[in-house]
């Protein structure tokens, strides 16, 4: 007997993978932000503080881009689903990260 998967099983797997990647990026940013705070508290050289701030910023940007990318993929695969952001809203969100 063969087991069949629901039609949206691939979408669920993709969503889980996208969420995992976003959470990993946010955890990375969290750790980098803790390093920034520690560097400021110990009066570290400005170079170290700025490098850590840049790393936090980049990690947050990547997390935001992944969220928007996932939403775009969902819109393409299921354009009639309720509650999804429309193309204009996604464009505004994307540009807010720039």
C-alpha positions in Angstrom: 0.0 0.0 0.0 1.4 3.4 -1.0 1.1 6.3 1.3 0.1 9.6 -0.3 1.1 13.0 0.9 -1.3 15.9 0.9 -0.9 18.3 -2.0 0.5 21.0 0.3 3.0 18.8 2.1 5.9 20.3 0.1 4.7 23.8 1.1 4.7 22.8 4.8 8.2 21.4 4.5 9.3 24.6 2.7 7.7 26.8 5.4 9.3 24.8 8.2 12.7 25.2 6.5 12.2 28.9 5.9 11.1 29.4 9.6 14.2 27.4 10.8 16.5 29.7 8.7 14.8 32.9 10.0 15.1 31.7 13.6 18.7 30.8 13.1 19.4 34.3 11.7 17.6 35.9 14.6 19.5 33.8 17.1 22.8 34.8 15.4 21.7 38.5 15.6 20.8 38.0 19.3 24.2 36.7 20.1 25.9 39.4 18.1 23.8 42.1 19.9 24.9 40.6 23.2 28.5 41.0 22.0 27.9 44.6 21.2 26.5 45.3 24.6 29.4 43.5 26.3 31.9 45.5 24.1 30.3 48.8 25.0 30.2 47.9 28.7 33.9 47.1 28.8 34.8 50.2 26.8 36.0 48.2 23.8 37.6 50.0 20.9 35.1 51.6 18.6 36.2 49.3 15.7 35.0 46.2 17.6 31.7 47.8 18.5 31.1 49.0 14.9 32.0 45.6 13.5 29.6 43.8 15.9 26.8 46.4 15.1 27.3 45.7 11.3 27.1 42.0 11.9 23.8 42.4 13.9 22.4 44.7 11.2 23.3 42.2 8.4 21.8 39.2 10.3 18.6 41.1 10.9 18.4 42.2 7.2 18.9 38.6 6.1 16.1 37.4 8.4 13.8 40.1 7.0 14.6 39.2 3.5 14.0 35.5 4.2 10.6 36.3 5.7 9.6 38.3 2.6 11.0 35.7 0.3 9.0 33.0 2.0 5.8 35.2 1.7 6.5 35.7 -2.0 6.9 32.0 -2.6 3.7 31.4 -0.7 1.9 34.0 -2.8 3.1 32.3 -6.0 2.2 28.8 -5.0 -1.2 29.7 -3.5 -2.3 33.1 -4.8 -5.9 32.8 -3.7 -5.2 32.0 0.0 -6.7 34.3 2.5 -4.6 36.5 4.7 -1.5 36.6 2.4 0.1 40.0 1.8 -0.5 41.3 -1.7 2.3 42.2 -4.1 2.2 46.0 -3.2 2.4 45.2 0.5 5.3 42.8 0.0 7.1 45.4 -2.1 6.7 48.0 0.7 8.0 45.6 3.3 11.0 44.7 1.1 11.8 48.4 0.5 11.5 49.1 4.2 14.6 46.8 4.7 16.6 48.7 2.1 
